[in-house]
Amino acid sequence: MIGTAIRENAAGRRHPAGGDRRSGGLLHHPLVRVITRRVAMSLPLLLVVTTLTFLMASLTPGDAAREILGLEATPEEYANLREALGLDLPIYEQYWHWLTHALTGDLGTSLFSGVPVMDAIAERLPVTVSLVVGSLVVSLVIGVALGVASALRGGVLGRIVDIFALAGFALPAFWVGAMVIVIFAVQLHWLPATGYVSPAQSPVDWLKSLILPVVALSLGGVAAVTKQTREAMLDVLASEYIRMAWASGISARSIIYRHALKNVGVRVVTVIGLQAIGLLGGTVVMETVFVLPGIGSLAVSASIQHDLPVVQGVVALITVVVVVINLLVDLAYTWLNPKVRAR
């Protein structure tokens, strides 16, 4: 194909002997450089985020001992419990104790339930993962399909897509969640309004419990992916090498799916990466609206109870997930973009 030949010829000019690129070894491979850079950046980021979280949570009025004992406890009982929980230590000593244990994989135990933080997170993690993955899949599939269709057809469909994108950006997720509950759960009785069912218990009920929160959570993502896909597709279709491909008699299917979509993929990957990070915060709202036992609701309840080990564990997990998502986006971008691979 024309586009492939152009890229191959350009690559040949950059590496005429075919061995210069390999001479640097594996350490100089673009993907390895991306991984190394991201890992090096993630360590200080994780330290800064956990430090600030610990400081802000510690300086918040109230503490776990008061929440556990209530207002009727005597000063002696309150002081003894604070000592038993380690809350009487200076803030820097509390943080250092948490950090040294966290480096070994021990995130501590909940001050309220006594359950290890890792176990509490592991119990609720499948709910949040189901929400995020489901929303990303819906955003990607529907967004790309609508974006490509509107770019190819234009006219009325293009204007409809613009209106839909504007509505998706403007409508708050919690309001959409409340509306779908009223319509599909309360009035039509098609789907459950709240609650979560494990897939091991019933795959069908599990799917039903996720449909409404995923729809509410993915509306903004569908709008963003649709808008970006449409604009990127229009730019690619107007490029010179696509016009040459049309003039050469290459089939429309080959031009769209083998050439245009690959170039559109760079922008879509970036949008999906940003959407995945945003969903980590959006799940807090959706889990509250739909009463889902996920990481977001765990963080909210731990914050209210001043359960610092749980808050720290959730923040550390989310920070690591954000770093991993950024790494995956960079790797995908490097793989899709020949200019980046050639550096």
N, C-alpha and C positions, 0 to 999 in steps of 0.2 A: 504494500500500500504506500501511497505517496508520503503520508505522515510518518510511517515507520521508516521508510527509506531515508527521509530527511534526517530523522534522529540518528539512524545508524551511521550515516555519512558524517554527521557532526561528531559523533562519538569516535569514529575512526580518525578524524583529524586531530582530536584532542589526545588520543592515545595511539599513534601510528604503529607502534611496535606491538601493541597489545599486552605488553608486560609491565609498563610503567605503573599501571594502576595496582598491579599485584605485588610490585616490588616492596611496597611499604609494609606488607604483611596484614594480618587481621586487625591489628590495632589501629590502622589508618582507614579501615572501612567506614563509610559514612554512618551506617547504623550503629557501629560500635562507638563512634565518636558521640553520637546523639545520646546513647545510653550512659556513657561515662559522664557527659556534661550534666545530664539530668540528675544522676545519682549524687554528683558532687554538690549540686544546688539544693537537693532535697534535705540533706543533713542539717545545714544551718537553718533552713526554713522550718523544719520540724522542731528544732530547739527553740526558735523564736516564738512560734505559735503556741507551743505547750507552756512556755514561760509566761507569756502574756495571758493565756487562759487561766493559769494557776493564780496569777496576781489578781486578775479581775474577779475571779470566783471567790478568792480569799478575802478581798476587800468589800465584798457585797455584805450589807447588813444581815445579821443573823448567822447561825451555824447549825450544823447537823445535831449537835448535842441538845440544843434548845428545841429543835423539831422533834427529836426522839422523846424527850422527857415531858415536853409540854410546859405550860406556864405555871403549873402547880408544884414543880420540883423545887427542892430546897437548894440554896447556893452550894452546899456541900455535895449533893448529888450531881449538880451541874458540873462542878469542878472535877469531881472524880471521873465522870464520863468523858469530859474533855481530855483529861490525862490519859485515860484508857484508849481513846481514839487517836491520840497524838496531836490533838488540835491546840494544845497548850504550847507547842514548840514554835519557835520563830518561823516565819513564812519560808525563808530560804532553806531552813533545815527540812521542813515538810517537803518542799519541792525536790531537794537533793535526794531525800529518801525515796520519793516516787520515781525520780529519773534513774537512779542506780538500779532499782528493781525493774523498771520498764525496759532497760537495756538488755535484761536477761529474759524478757518475755513475760514478766509478772507485772500486771497492771493494778495489782492490789485487790481489795475486796470492798464490796459495797458497805458503807457505814450503817445502812438501814437493815438490809437483808442478810449481810454476812456472806453473800454469794460472790465468788470470784468474778471480777469485772469481765474477764475473758469469757466466762461461761454465760454471763448475762448478755453480752454482745452477740455471742454465737447463737444464742437462743432466738434473738430478735433479728439477726442479720438476714435470714431468708426472706422476710417480709419486705424489707427495704430493697434488697436486690431484685426481688420480683417486680416491685414498682418501677425502679429505675430502668431495668432491662426492658420491661414491657413498654414503657413510655418511649425509650429510645428506638425500639423496633417499629412502633407505630409512627413515630416522627419521621424515621428514615424512609419507610416503605411508602406511606401516604404522601409525605412531603416531596420525595423525588418524583413519584408518579404524577402528582399534580403540577409540579414545576416543569417537568419535561413536556407534559401535554399542553400546558398553557403557552410554553415557548414555541412549540411547533404549530399550534393552531391560532394563537393570538386572539384578537377580536374580543368578543364577549367573554370568552373563557378567561382571557388574560385579565380583564377588568374584575371578573368575579374573584379570581385569585388574589388580586390586590386588595379587594374589600375583605376577603377572608383573612389575609395576613394582618391587615390593620385591626380587625376584630380580635384575632388571636393574641396580638401584642397588648391590646387595651384591656381585655377582660381579665380581672384577677382570678387566679386559680381557685381560691377558696370560694368565690362567688359561683364559678362554674361548677365546682363540686357540690355546692348547696342546690343549684338548679337541677343537676342530673339526679340528685337524690329525690327531690320533689317530683320530678317527672317520671323517672323510670322505676323508682322504688316505692314512693308513696302513692302516686296516682295509678300507674300502670301495673305495679306489682311484678315487674319482670325480673328484677335483680335485688339482692339484699342491700339495705341502706348502709349497714355498718358491719364490722366484724371481719375476721379472717379465718379461712379454713386451710389447713395444711394439705399440700398435694398428696402426701402419704395417706391422709385420711379419706379424701375424696377429690380426685383430679377435676371433676366437673364443678363441684362446689368451690374449689380453689380458684378456678377460672372465673366463675361468677363473682366471687368476692373481690376480684381485681379489676373487672371491666370498668366500673364507674370511676374508681380513683385513677386508673391509667388514662381514661378518656379525659378527665379533668386536668391531669398533670401534663399530658402530651399536647394539649391544644396549642400552647405557645410554641412548642418545639415544631409541630407540624407547620405552623405559620412561618417560622424562621427558615426551616429547610425548604419549604415551597418557594419563598421569596428569593432566597439565595440561589436555589437550583434554576429557577426561571431566568434570573439575571445572568448567571454564569452561562447558561445554555444559549441565550441570545448573543452573548459576546463571542462564544465559540463558533456558533453557526455563521456569524458575520466575518470570521477570520479568513485570511487568504487561503490557507491550506485546505480548509473545508470547501471553499468555493472551487478550488482546483479539483478536489475529489468529486464534487458534483459534476463538473465539466468533463471529467474523465469517465463518467458513466458508472461509477461505483454505486452499488445499491444503497438506498436510503437507510435500510436496516443496518448495514455495515458502517455507514458514516455515523449514525446516531449512537449505536451501542459499542462500537469498537474504537471510535476516535473521539467523538464529542463528549460522551459520558465520562471517559477517563480523565479528560481535562476538567470537567465539572467536578469530579470527585475530590480534587484538592480543596475546593471551597466548601464542599459538603462535609468533608472530614473535619474541617476547622469548626464549622457550626455545630456538628454533633458533639465534638469535644467540649465546647462551651456549654452546650445543652446538658451534657452529662454532669458537669460540675454544678450547674444551676439546679439540677434535679435533686442533688444531695440536700440543698436547702429547702426545695419545694416539698420534699417528702415529709418534712416536719409539719407543714400545714395540712397536707393530705392525710397523714396518719392521725392527726388530731380531729379533722372533720369526719373521717370515716372510722374512727376508733380502731385503728390498726396497731398491733403490738410490734412496731418496728424500732429502728435505731432513733428516729426523730422523736417519737413519743418517750423513749427511754431518756433521751437527753433533756427533754422538757421537764419530766418528773424529777430527774436528778437535780436539775437546776433549782427547782422549787424547794426541794428538800435539803439543798446545800450538800448533796452527796458528791464531794469533790473527786474521789477516785473514779466514779462512773463518768462524770463530766470530762475528766482528763482522758479517760480511755476512749470515749466517743470522739473527742476532738482529735486525738492522735490517729485514730483509725481513719477519720474523714480526711485528715491531712495527707496520710499515706495514699489514700484512694485518689485524691486530687493529683498527687505527684505521678501516680501510675497512669492516670488518664492523660495527663500532659505528655508523658513519655510515649504512650501509644499513638497519640495524635502526631507527635514529631516523627515517629517511625513510619506511620502511614504517609505523612506528607513527604518524607524523604523517598519512600518507595514510589509514590505516584509522580513526583516531580523529577524529571531527568536532570534538570539544572542543579538541583541539590545533590543528587548522587554523584555528579561529575566533579564536585568541589574537592 
